[in-house]
Amino acid sequence: MMFLEVGDLSGLFIIIGFIMFGPPIALAIVGGAIRKKNKTASKVLYILAALYLIVGLGICGSMLTA
């Protein structure tokens, strides 16, 4: 059996890091932007950002360690 050799994987780590941290940061920024207009929607966006971060760190973190 012939195994394929993989070259530099730093780009893959950057993409996985962006998937982990990009959407929670964007949701938090949008939540902060609409905080004065609608506090309830802002709280929902903060909760979604925290939830996405926890799930993203769990799934992507487990992929990085394996």
Sequence and secondary structure as in RCSB ss.txt:
>XXXX:A:sequence
MMFLEVGDLSGLFIIIGFIMFGPPIALAIVGGAIRKKNKTASKVLYILAALYLIVGLGICGSMLTA
>XXXX:A:secstr
         HHHHHHHHHHHHHHHHHHHHHHHHTTTT HHHHHHHHHHHHHHHHHHHHHHHHHHH 
